[in-house]
Amino acid sequence: MPSNLPPDRRKSAVTLAYLATDTAPRVVAKGYGNVAQSIIELAKKNNVPVHESAELVSLLMQVDLDQKIPPQLYTAVAELLAWIYSLEAAQEN
C-alpha cells in the first residue's frame, strides 16, 4: 500500500512478548508499511506464529513500546495466546 495512506489504512504489525514473570504481555515491536512487513518476515523466518486480526492490531498499535497491554485487551490477547499454545501442542504431536 502507498505510504501516503493514513496509518489506519496501511499494513501494520505488532509483536507481543509474554514471560512467566510478567503480569501482562508487552508490546515489544510495532510498525506500519515496510516496518510491518519486516516484523512479519522476521517472525516467519524464526517460526514465530503470525496471526492476522486488523481490529486487535489497531488496538495494540495504541500501546507504547515496551508497555504492558491494558486490561481491556486481556481477553482478546488471551484468546491469541491460547491459539499459539494450540499450534505449539499440535507441532509437538
N, CA, C and O atoms as CSV, one atom per row, in Angstrom:
chain,resi,resn,atom,element,x,y,z
A,1,MET,N,N,0.841,-1.182,0.000
A,1,MET,CA,C,0.000,0.000,0.000
A,1,MET,C,C,0.884,1.242,0.000
A,1,MET,O,O,1.967,1.224,0.584
A,2,PRO,N,N,0.454,2.286,-0.626
A,2,PRO,CA,C,1.245,3.513,-0.639
A,2,PRO,C,C,1.408,4.087,0.765
A,2,PRO,O,O,0.499,4.004,1.591
A,3,SER,N,N,2.571,4.667,1.022
A,3,SER,CA,C,2.849,5.190,2.364
A,3,SER,C,C,2.113,6.488,2.664
A,3,SER,O,O,2.137,6.952,3.804
A,4,ASN,N,N,1.450,7.096,1.654
A,4,ASN,CA,C,0.715,8.328,1.919
A,4,ASN,C,C,-0.682,8.068,2.468
A,4,ASN,O,O,-1.431,9.008,2.730
A,5,LEU,N,N,-1.033,6.808,2.641
A,5,LEU,CA,C,-2.310,6.473,3.267
A,5,LEU,C,C,-2.234,6.766,4.757
A,5,LEU,O,O,-1.152,6.715,5.342
A,6,PRO,N,N,-3.374,7.073,5.379
A,6,PRO,CA,C,-3.352,7.251,6.837
A,6,PRO,C,C,-2.912,5.953,7.508
A,6,PRO,O,O,-3.152,4.874,6.966
A,7,PRO,N,N,-2.267,6.036,8.683
A,7,PRO,CA,C,-1.753,4.839,9.348
A,7,PRO,C,C,-2.773,3.722,9.514
A,7,PRO,O,O,-2.413,2.548,9.427
A,8,ASP,N,N,-4.029,4.058,9.750
A,8,ASP,CA,C,-5.019,3.003,9.972
A,8,ASP,C,C,-5.382,2.256,8.694
A,8,ASP,O,O,-6.092,1.252,8.764
A,9,ARG,N,N,-4.922,2.706,7.535
A,9,ARG,CA,C,-5.199,2.032,6.272
A,9,ARG,C,C,-3.975,1.291,5.736
A,9,ARG,O,O,-4.086,0.520,4.782
A,10,ARG,N,N,-2.806,1.520,6.348
A,10,ARG,CA,C,-1.587,0.855,5.898
A,10,ARG,C,C,-1.411,-0.466,6.633
A,10,ARG,O,O,-1.979,-0.678,7.704
A,11,LYS,N,N,-0.610,-1.354,6.037
A,11,LYS,CA,C,-0.279,-2.615,6.692
A,11,LYS,C,C,0.394,-2.297,8.022
A,11,LYS,O,O,1.262,-1.427,8.093
A,12,SER,N,N,-0.001,-2.991,9.052
A,12,SER,CA,C,0.585,-2.770,10.367
A,12,SER,C,C,0.845,-4.110,11.040
A,12,SER,O,O,0.214,-5.117,10.720
A,13,ALA,N,N,1.782,-4.104,11.974
A,13,ALA,CA,C,2.125,-5.317,12.705
A,13,ALA,C,C,2.567,-4.950,14.112
A,13,ALA,O,O,3.155,-3.894,14.350
A,14,VAL,N,N,2.267,-5.851,15.034
A,14,VAL,CA,C,2.642,-5.675,16.439
A,14,VAL,C,C,3.223,-6.992,16.935
A,14,VAL,O,O,2.708,-8.066,16.623
A,15,THR,N,N,4.288,-6.901,17.703
A,15,THR,CA,C,4.880,-8.078,18.330
A,15,THR,C,C,4.670,-7.975,19.832
A,15,THR,O,O,4.944,-6.945,20.447
A,16,LEU,N,N,4.179,-9.064,20.409
A,16,LEU,CA,C,3.982,-9.131,21.854
A,16,LEU,C,C,4.989,-10.093,22.460
A,16,LEU,O,O,5.396,-11.063,21.821
A,17,ALA,N,N,5.384,-9.825,23.680
A,17,ALA,CA,C,6.216,-10.742,24.454
A,17,ALA,C,C,5.506,-10.983,25.779
A,17,ALA,O,O,4.950,-10.066,26.384
A,18,TYR,N,N,5.537,-12.237,26.211
A,18,TYR,CA,C,4.893,-12.568,27.479
A,18,TYR,C,C,5.740,-13.602,28.197
A,18,TYR,O,O,5.790,-14.766,27.800
A,19,LEU,N,N,6.393,-13.174,29.239
A,19,LEU,CA,C,7.211,-14.064,30.051
A,19,LEU,C,C,6.424,-14.487,31.281
A,19,LEU,O,O,5.519,-13.778,31.720
A,20,ALA,N,N,6.760,-15.619,31.824
A,20,ALA,CA,C,6.053,-16.126,33.002
A,20,ALA,C,C,6.127,-15.146,34.168
A,20,ALA,O,O,5.241,-15.128,35.022
A,21,THR,N,N,7.165,-14.343,34.207
A,21,THR,CA,C,7.325,-13.380,35.299
A,21,THR,C,C,6.563,-12.074,35.063
A,21,THR,O,O,6.453,-11.251,35.972
A,22,ASP,N,N,6.037,-11.880,33.854
A,22,ASP,CA,C,5.284,-10.663,33.535
A,22,ASP,C,C,3.859,-10.754,34.066
A,22,ASP,O,O,3.285,-11.839,34.146
A,23,THR,N,N,3.303,-9.620,34.424
A,23,THR,CA,C,1.902,-9.592,34.849
A,23,THR,C,C,0.962,-9.478,33.656
A,23,THR,O,O,-0.233,-9.752,33.775
A,24,ALA,N,N,1.495,-9.076,32.509
A,24,ALA,CA,C,0.704,-8.975,31.279
A,24,ALA,C,C,1.667,-8.942,30.092
A,24,ALA,O,O,2.828,-8.565,30.248
A,25,PRO,N,N,1.191,-9.336,28.908
A,25,PRO,CA,C,2.043,-9.241,27.718
A,25,PRO,C,C,2.442,-7.788,27.452
A,25,PRO,O,O,1.725,-6.854,27.811
A,26,ARG,N,N,3.608,-7.622,26.812
A,26,ARG,CA,C,4.117,-6.297,26.475
A,26,ARG,C,C,4.251,-6.160,24.964
A,26,ARG,O,O,4.486,-7.142,24.260
A,27,VAL,N,N,4.098,-4.935,24.475
A,27,VAL,CA,C,4.343,-4.628,23.067
A,27,VAL,C,C,5.844,-4.394,22.924
A,27,VAL,O,O,6.387,-3.460,23.512
A,28,VAL,N,N,6.514,-5.243,22.141
A,28,VAL,CA,C,7.968,-5.122,22.005
A,28,VAL,C,C,8.405,-4.652,20.620
A,28,VAL,O,O,9.570,-4.304,20.424
A,29,ALA,N,N,7.491,-4.640,19.670
A,29,ALA,CA,C,7.782,-4.092,18.338
A,29,ALA,C,C,6.456,-3.758,17.679
A,29,ALA,O,O,5.449,-4.431,17.898
A,30,LYS,N,N,6.470,-2.706,16.870
A,30,LYS,CA,C,5.280,-2.350,16.108
A,30,LYS,C,C,5.679,-1.412,14.992
A,30,LYS,O,O,6.683,-0.705,15.079
A,31,GLY,N,N,4.877,-1.417,13.939
A,31,GLY,CA,C,5.188,-0.519,12.844
A,31,GLY,C,C,4.190,-0.627,11.716
A,31,GLY,O,O,3.340,-1.517,11.684
A,32,TYR,N,N,4.317,0.308,10.788
A,32,TYR,CA,C,3.473,0.374,9.597
A,32,TYR,C,C,4.319,0.152,8.349
A,32,TYR,O,O,5.538,0.317,8.377
A,33,GLY,N,N,3.675,-0.217,7.275
A,33,GLY,CA,C,4.323,-0.298,5.968
A,33,GLY,C,C,5.493,-1.262,5.935
A,33,GLY,O,O,5.355,-2.433,6.288
A,34,ASN,N,N,6.656,-0.760,5.505
A,34,ASN,CA,C,7.843,-1.607,5.379
A,34,ASN,C,C,8.292,-2.167,6.722
A,34,ASN,O,O,8.781,-3.294,6.791
A,35,VAL,N,N,8.132,-1.398,7.779
A,35,VAL,CA,C,8.493,-1.891,9.113
A,35,VAL,C,C,7.590,-3.066,9.482
A,35,VAL,O,O,8.065,-4.076,10.001
A,36,ALA,N,N,6.308,-2.938,9.218
A,36,ALA,CA,C,5.368,-4.029,9.494
A,36,ALA,C,C,5.746,-5.268,8.699
A,36,ALA,O,O,5.749,-6.379,9.230
A,37,GLN,N,N,6.062,-5.076,7.430
A,37,GLN,CA,C,6.447,-6.209,6.589
A,37,GLN,C,C,7.700,-6.884,7.126
A,37,GLN,O,O,7.791,-8.111,7.120
A,38,SER,N,N,8.662,-6.103,7.588
A,38,SER,CA,C,9.892,-6.667,8.163
A,38,SER,C,C,9.601,-7.451,9.434
A,38,SER,O,O,10.182,-8.514,9.655
A,39,ILE,N,N,8.707,-6.934,10.272
A,39,ILE,CA,C,8.319,-7.639,11.502
A,39,ILE,C,C,7.718,-8.995,11.152
A,39,ILE,O,O,8.068,-10.007,11.759
A,40,ILE,N,N,6.824,-9.015,10.186
A,40,ILE,CA,C,6.152,-10.253,9.782
A,40,ILE,C,C,7.151,-11.242,9.190
A,40,ILE,O,O,7.134,-12.423,9.535
A,41,GLU,N,N,8.017,-10.767,8.304
A,41,GLU,CA,C,9.012,-11.646,7.680
A,41,GLU,C,C,9.965,-12.229,8.713
A,41,GLU,O,O,10.303,-13.411,8.646
A,42,LEU,N,N,10.401,-11.414,9.667
A,42,LEU,CA,C,11.305,-11.891,10.708
A,42,LEU,C,C,10.620,-12.944,11.581
A,42,LEU,O,O,11.232,-13.947,11.947
A,43,ALA,N,N,9.366,-12.712,11.905
A,43,ALA,CA,C,8.619,-13.692,12.698
A,43,ALA,C,C,8.523,-15.020,11.955
A,43,ALA,O,O,8.799,-16.077,12.523
A,44,LYS,N,N,8.134,-14.963,10.692
A,44,LYS,CA,C,8.001,-16.198,9.909
A,44,LYS,C,C,9.338,-16.915,9.773
A,44,LYS,O,O,9.401,-18.141,9.867
A,45,LYS,N,N,10.408,-16.151,9.551
A,45,LYS,CA,C,11.744,-16.732,9.409
A,45,LYS,C,C,12.152,-17.478,10.673
A,45,LYS,O,O,12.871,-18.475,10.605
A,46,ASN,N,N,11.693,-16.995,11.827
A,46,ASN,CA,C,12.040,-17.603,13.113
A,46,ASN,C,C,10.952,-18.508,13.662
A,46,ASN,O,O,10.946,-18.835,14.849
A,47,ASN,N,N,10.026,-18.914,12.791
A,47,ASN,CA,C,8.937,-19.828,13.167
A,47,ASN,C,C,8.079,-19.306,14.306
A,47,ASN,O,O,7.585,-20.079,15.127
A,48,VAL,N,N,7.906,-17.997,14.353
A,48,VAL,CA,C,7.012,-17.376,15.327
A,48,VAL,C,C,5.638,-17.280,14.676
A,48,VAL,O,O,5.525,-16.764,13.564
A,49,PRO,N,N,4.600,-17.761,15.334
A,49,PRO,CA,C,3.264,-17.705,14.729
A,49,PRO,C,C,2.848,-16.271,14.397
A,49,PRO,O,O,3.086,-15.343,15.170
A,50,VAL,N,N,2.229,-16.118,13.246
A,50,VAL,CA,C,1.720,-14.821,12.802
A,50,VAL,C,C,0.210,-14.941,12.695
A,50,VAL,O,O,-0.304,-15.797,11.974
A,51,HIS,N,N,-0.490,-14.092,13.406
A,51,HIS,CA,C,-1.954,-14.094,13.414
A,51,HIS,C,C,-2.440,-12.770,12.856
A,51,HIS,O,O,-1.936,-11.710,13.226
A,52,GLU,N,N,-3.411,-12.830,11.973
A,52,GLU,CA,C,-3.935,-11.601,11.376
A,52,GLU,C,C,-5.274,-11.235,11.999
A,52,GLU,O,O,-6.249,-11.978,11.892
A,53,SER,N,N,-5.305,-10.098,12.641
A,53,SER,CA,C,-6.529,-9.552,13.216
A,53,SER,C,C,-6.409,-8.033,13.180
A,53,SER,O,O,-5.820,-7.424,14.073
A,54,ALA,N,N,-6.971,-7.433,12.144
A,54,ALA,CA,C,-6.834,-5.983,11.947
A,54,ALA,C,C,-7.338,-5.195,13.149
A,54,ALA,O,O,-6.730,-4.199,13.542
A,55,GLU,N,N,-8.444,-5.637,13.729
A,55,GLU,CA,C,-9.015,-4.909,14.864
A,55,GLU,C,C,-8.087,-4.960,16.078
A,55,GLU,O,O,-7.845,-3.937,16.719
A,56,LEU,N,N,-7.571,-6.144,16.393
A,56,LEU,CA,C,-6.671,-6.278,17.540
A,56,LEU,C,C,-5.369,-5.515,17.300
A,56,LEU,O,O,-4.873,-4.839,18.201
A,57,VAL,N,N,-4.819,-5.617,16.100
A,57,VAL,CA,C,-3.586,-4.884,15.795
A,57,VAL,C,C,-3.811,-3.384,15.942
A,57,VAL,O,O,-2.960,-2.676,16.482
A,58,SER,N,N,-4.944,-2.904,15.469
A,58,SER,CA,C,-5.254,-1.477,15.579
A,58,SER,C,C,-5.259,-1.028,17.038
A,58,SER,O,O,-4.748,0.044,17.363
A,59,LEU,N,N,-5.829,-1.838,17.906
A,59,LEU,CA,C,-5.858,-1.504,19.333
A,59,LEU,C,C,-4.463,-1.590,19.954
A,59,LEU,O,O,-4.083,-0.742,20.761
A,60,LEU,N,N,-3.706,-2.617,19.572
A,60,LEU,CA,C,-2.362,-2.781,20.127
A,60,LEU,C,C,-1.400,-1.703,19.633
A,60,LEU,O,O,-0.434,-1.379,20.323
A,61,MET,N,N,-1.649,-1.147,18.454
A,61,MET,CA,C,-0.789,-0.075,17.937
A,61,MET,C,C,-0.861,1.165,18.824
A,61,MET,O,O,0.026,2.018,18.769
A,62,GLN,N,N,-1.901,1.271,19.634
A,62,GLN,CA,C,-2.064,2.417,20.525
A,62,GLN,C,C,-1.252,2.275,21.818
A,62,GLN,O,O,-1.101,3.237,22.572
A,63,VAL,N,N,-0.734,1.072,22.065
A,63,VAL,CA,C,0.070,0.821,23.264
A,63,VAL,C,C,1.519,1.213,22.957
A,63,VAL,O,O,2.063,0.837,21.919
A,64,ASP,N,N,2.132,1.962,23.859
A,64,ASP,CA,C,3.525,2.371,23.671
A,64,ASP,C,C,4.457,1.165,23.710
A,64,ASP,O,O,4.163,0.153,24.346
A,65,LEU,N,N,5.587,1.294,23.016
A,65,LEU,CA,C,6.591,0.233,23.022
A,65,LEU,C,C,7.051,-0.069,24.441
A,65,LEU,O,O,7.215,0.829,25.266
A,66,ASP,N,N,7.253,-1.345,24.700
A,66,ASP,CA,C,7.725,-1.867,25.979
A,66,ASP,C,C,6.741,-1.630,27.123
A,66,ASP,O,O,7.119,-1.676,28.293
A,67,GLN,N,N,5.489,-1.379,26.781
A,67,GLN,CA,C,4.446,-1.217,27.796
A,67,GLN,C,C,3.544,-2.448,27.800
A,67,GLN,O,O,3.365,-3.106,26.775
A,68,LYS,N,N,2.989,-2.743,28.951
A,68,LYS,CA,C,2.050,-3.858,29.068
A,68,LYS,C,C,0.734,-3.494,28.395
A,68,LYS,O,O,0.344,-2.328,28.339
A,69,ILE,N,N,0.065,-4.516,27.889
A,69,ILE,CA,C,-1.235,-4.261,27.276
A,69,ILE,C,C,-2.220,-3.851,28.367
A,69,ILE,O,O,-2.069,-4.269,29.515
A,70,PRO,N,N,-3.216,-3.050,28.036
A,70,PRO,CA,C,-4.197,-2.642,29.040
A,70,PRO,C,C,-5.166,-3.784,29.358
A,70,PRO,O,O,-5.371,-4.673,28.532
A,71,PRO,N,N,-5.756,-3.759,30.544
A,71,PRO,CA,C,-6.692,-4.811,30.942
A,71,PRO,C,C,-7.838,-5.028,29.948
A,71,PRO,O,O,-8.357,-6.139,29.841
A,72,GLN,N,N,-8.232,-3.994,29.231
A,72,GLN,CA,C,-9.322,-4.127,28.268
A,72,GLN,C,C,-8.980,-5.106,27.142
A,72,GLN,O,O,-9.879,-5.625,26.480
A,73,LEU,N,N,-7.704,-5.359,26.924
A,73,LEU,CA,C,-7.287,-6.265,25.849
A,73,LEU,C,C,-6.911,-7.659,26.352
A,73,LEU,O,O,-6.533,-8.517,25.554
A,74,TYR,N,N,-7.009,-7.897,27.653
A,74,TYR,CA,C,-6.617,-9.193,28.211
A,74,TYR,C,C,-7.351,-10.358,27.552
A,74,TYR,O,O,-6.721,-11.349,27.182
A,75,THR,N,N,-8.652,-10.259,27.401
A,75,THR,CA,C,-9.420,-11.376,26.847
A,75,THR,C,C,-9.007,-11.669,25.413
A,75,THR,O,O,-8.786,-12.825,25.053
A,76,ALA,N,N,-8.902,-10.635,24.597
A,76,ALA,CA,C,-8.525,-10.830,23.192
A,76,ALA,C,C,-7.125,-11.425,23.077
A,76,ALA,O,O,-6.895,-12.325,22.268
A,77,VAL,N,N,-6.197,-10.930,23.876
A,77,VAL,CA,C,-4.829,-11.439,23.813
A,77,VAL,C,C,-4.760,-12.841,24.419
A,77,VAL,O,O,-3.967,-13.662,23.958
A,78,ALA,N,N,-5.558,-13.134,25.428
A,78,ALA,CA,C,-5.600,-14.489,25.992
A,78,ALA,C,C,-6.067,-15.487,24.938
A,78,ALA,O,O,-5.547,-16.601,24.864
A,79,GLU,N,N,-7.042,-15.096,24.126
A,79,GLU,CA,C,-7.503,-15.965,23.039
A,79,GLU,C,C,-6.385,-16.185,22.022
A,79,GLU,O,O,-6.223,-17.288,21.499
A,80,LEU,N,N,-5.629,-15.147,21.749
A,80,LEU,CA,C,-4.496,-15.255,20.832
A,80,LEU,C,C,-3.438,-16.200,21.406
A,80,LEU,O,O,-2.914,-17.053,20.689
A,81,LEU,N,N,-3.126,-16.053,22.681
A,81,LEU,CA,C,-2.144,-16.930,23.315
A,81,LEU,C,C,-2.621,-18.379,23.318
A,81,LEU,O,O,-1.821,-19.293,23.117
A,82,ALA,N,N,-3.906,-18.598,23.542
A,82,ALA,CA,C,-4.454,-19.953,23.504
A,82,ALA,C,C,-4.276,-20.553,22.111
A,82,ALA,O,O,-3.940,-21.730,21.976
A,83,TRP,N,N,-4.501,-19.744,21.082
A,83,TRP,CA,C,-4.311,-20.201,19.701
A,83,TRP,C,C,-2.848,-20.596,19.474
A,83,TRP,O,O,-2.567,-21.631,18.871
A,84,ILE,N,N,-1.918,-19.762,19.963
A,84,ILE,CA,C,-0.491,-20.058,19.807
A,84,ILE,C,C,-0.131,-21.346,20.541
A,84,ILE,O,O,0.585,-22.189,20.000
A,85,TYR,N,N,-0.622,-21.502,21.766
A,85,TYR,CA,C,-0.323,-22.714,22.533
A,85,TYR,C,C,-0.872,-23.952,21.835
A,85,TYR,O,O,-0.237,-25.007,21.861
A,86,SER,N,N,-2.046,-23.838,21.211
A,86,SER,CA,C,-2.609,-24.990,20.495
A,86,SER,C,C,-1.766,-25.328,19.267
A,86,SER,O,O,-1.602,-26.503,18.938
A,87,LEU,N,N,-1.230,-24.315,18.588
A,87,LEU,CA,C,-0.329,-24.566,17.454
A,87,LEU,C,C,0.923,-25.295,17.918
A,87,LEU,O,O,1.367,-26.252,17.283
A,88,GLU,N,N,1.488,-24.838,19.027
A,88,GLU,CA,C,2.700,-25.458,19.553
A,88,GLU,C,C,2.438,-26.899,19.974
A,88,GLU,O,O,3.271,-27.774,19.740
A,89,ALA,N,N,1.294,-27.150,20.588
A,89,ALA,CA,C,0.948,-28.508,21.007
A,89,ALA,C,C,0.774,-29.418,19.797
A,89,ALA,O,O,1.198,-30.574,19.823
A,90,ALA,N,N,0.159,-28.910,18.749
A,90,ALA,CA,C,-0.044,-29.701,17.531
A,90,ALA,C,C,1.292,-30.034,16.869
A,90,ALA,O,O,1.453,-31.119,16.310
A,91,GLN,N,N,2.243,-29.113,16.927
A,91,GLN,CA,C,3.558,-29.353,16.329
A,91,GLN,C,C,4.338,-30.409,17.097
A,91,GLN,O,O,5.149,-31.131,16.516
A,92,GLU,N,N,4.098,-30.501,18.396
A,92,GLU,CA,C,4.799,-31.486,19.215
A,92,GLU,C,C,4.293,-32.896,18.959
A,92,GLU,O,O,5.017,-33.863,19.196
A,93,ASN,N,N,3.080,-33.026,18.487
A,93,ASN,CA,C,2.485,-34.362,18.259
A,93,ASN,C,C,2.746,-34.873,16.880
A,93,ASN,O,O,2.315,-35.974,16.538
